[in-house]
Amino acid sequence: MLLRGIGRTIEFARCVLFAATVAATPLSAQTAVEIAVPSPTGDSKIASLVRVEFDRFKQQTVASLELPPVRASTADGRSFTTLRPSAHFVYKGETPQVPDFVLLMVQSRSAQWEYLRCHDLLFLVDGKPFETPAADHDGRVLRPGVGETVTVMLPPAALIAMANATKVEAKLCRDEFEFDQQARLAFRELASRMKSQ
């Protein structure tokens, strides 16, 4: 249990470092569009999935969402894997604000490399393809197996669109999965942290 906690802390730290590295990266004009930040869900169980931490040394706030594992399968249903999605964003200072981007991460642990050469992360939001930039892949050898993380940088409007959708499907390379209602509510809860409550 302690090792799992340390592992999650390390992964959270990696996210913060990655976010800080790309913070200066310009996004498309889509991020400049005024977006309607949703209100919190009012559900304490959903709210408990979101963590907001202010770093007084860096003078920035990190908001993170760790979703429960999801089961993914190939389109033919012959192969299954368990994935762990999460989402994170960073803004300057303590006052909530719309971030420059949102990081959506999908982690996996398996006996061999699954996404080393193929790590496209695609979405269908209410049945419509959702444009996403190229994904980043990171991996490490574990004992046993390997751990992989695929990260895509999205405009804040993308997170809000997923939060407001009735169905969100995703495809990582050949593995498909769906974000259930709890996940979509959790996206809404995370997005609500973009404004003062």
N, C-alpha and C positions, 0 to 999 in steps of 0.2 A: 504494500500500500504506500509506504514511504517512497519507494523508487518510482511508482507511478506519479506521485505528487511532484517529485523532482523533475521527472520527464516532462510533465505539463508545464512546469515553471520554465524549464529550458526552452520549450517550444514557444511559450509566450514571449520570452526574451528574444528569440530569433525573429518573431513577428515584429517586435518593436524595432529591432535593428534593421530589418528589411524595410519597414515603413519609413524609418529615418533616412535610409539610403535613397529611396525613391521620392522623398517628400518634395524635392525640387523638380521632379519630372513633370513637364507640362502635359496636360490631357487635352482631349479634343474640346471644341467649343461647346459640346454638350454639357460639360460641367458648369459652364457659366450661366446656364439657364436657371431661372428661379425655380426652386422645387418646393413642394408642399410637404413639410416634415410631419409625419403622423404623430398622434398622441400615444402615450403609453397604453398598453393593453389593459392594465388594471388587474392583471392576474399575477399573484405573487410567485407562483411556480414558474411561469414564463420569465418574470423579471429576475429570478434567481439565476437564470442561465447567462445573464449579462453582467460583465464586470467592468467598472470604470475606475481607472487609477490615474491620479495626477502625480507627475514626477516634478518635484519642486526644483531639482537641479537642472533639468532640461526645459522646465517651464512649458510642459506639454501634457496633454491628457490622452490616454489610450483607452478606447472602448472596445471590448471584446465579447464575442459570443461563441461559446463552445456548445455545439449541438450534439445530441446523442448519436451513436453510430447508426448508419443507414446500410441497408443491404442492397448491393448493386448486382446486376446480372447482365450478361451479354444479351443482345437482341433475340437470339434463338433460345435463351433460357437454359443453356447447357452449362454455364459457368457462373459461379457466384463468388462475391468478395464482400468484405465489410469495410466501409469507408467512414472516416470521421471528419465531417465538414465543420468549418469555423469561419467567422468573419471578424474583421478588425478595422478600426480606423483611428487616426491620430489628428488632433487639432492643437493649436497653440493656446497656452494659458489654461485657466480653469473654467472660463465661461463657455458653455456649449455653443458650438457653431458647426455649420456644414463643412465637412472636411474636403480636401482636394480630391481624395479618392478613397475607396473601400477595398481592402484586400479580402478576397474570398479564397480560403485554403481548404484543400481536401487531403487528408492524411490516410495512408494505408500501411499495413504491415503484412508481409507475405514471405513465403519461402524463397522467392526469387524476384528479380526486377520485373515489374509489371508495366511501368510507365516511363522508363528511362528513355526510350526512343519515340514513344507516342504518348504525348501528354496534352492533347487538345482538350479543353474544357468548354463544352457548348451547352446552351440552355434553350429550352422552349418555355416561354412564359405565356400562359393561357393559349397554348398551341402555336404560338408565333416564335420564329427564331429570334434570338436576342443576340445582337452583335457583341462579341467579346474580343479583346486583344489577345495576342499570343500569351500562352501561360508559361510560367517559370517552373522548372523542376529541380528539386533538391532531394538527395537521398543519402542514407548512411547504412553501413553494414551493422546488423544487430546480432546477438547470439540468443536464439537462432534467427535466421532470415534477414530481411532488409526492411527498413522503414523509408517511405517516400512521402514527399509533400509536393503537391502541385498548387501553385498560387497564381491567381489572375487578379489584375488591378482593374477595378470597375469604377465608373462615375457614381456618385451618391444616388443619382436618380435610378440606377439599376437596382440598388438594394431596395429602394422604396417601391419600385415596380414589382419586385418579387414579393414584398410584404403585402401589397394590395391585390395580388393575383389570386385566382381561385385554384390554379394548378401551375406548379413549377416543376419541370423535368430537367434533368441534367445528364450529360454524357461525357464521361472521362475516358478518352480513347475509345474502347469498344464497350465499356461498362456503363450501363444506364441505371439511373435511380431517380426517385422523386422526393421532393421536399413536402412532407405532410403538413397538415394544418398547424400542428404545434411548431414546426420549423418556420412556417410563414409568419405566425404570430411572434415568434422569437426575432425574426428579421424586423418586424414592425417595432418591437421593443427596443432593439438595438438602434434602429433609425431614429426613434424618438429621443435618443440621447444627443441628437444633433441640435437640440434647442433646449432652453431652460424650461424646467417643469413648473 
